[in-house]
Amino acid sequence: MGLYKKLRRARDDRLPAWERAGAAKVCLRADSETALLAIAEGARRLGLPSHVVADAGRTRVVAGSRTVLAVLGAGEEVDKLTGRLKLL
């Protein structure tokens, strides 16, 4: 939701294009928070919109732990960052 809200506020043209294309989402597993943040940095360098989610701590995960990364872009571009990751 964080990336969606960010793009909506910015009136980013990529958001409606993603919605028209079916709003596909793929869930992958990174080995660590460090790996997650490295992917986020890679997205920034490639100019891909991204958003890191810090957990609220309402379950077993420690509050503030960065547990999710959303990246929007063409599959080929996102695959440059995530192609080695396994499906969740």
Steps between C-alpha positions, in 0.01 A plus 500: 500500500786738574631506144147519360421802719832665416441464124138608528594819689766575238251430219764274348397374154644157575227427755199502263705307243571232764131489594391466135747215455335304782691630805726194515688436824773243558617404851862398538720420797821684579751341738526798735403858569840600361420322172161672490660840544759424232218425256329825600825687427526325165144607417591859587807486273286364213238769552233248602247617758524301821384500860642320805248400766594508868300245697256634760601230749150364560612139453827318566702740286681774690347845440699700249645195326505559127316199364355592160621682191271603216657580162314611187648461157516295184560135573841503334612795711374356828652161412844665489456550875294199600570230243698287747231506770258212559122525504357536847 
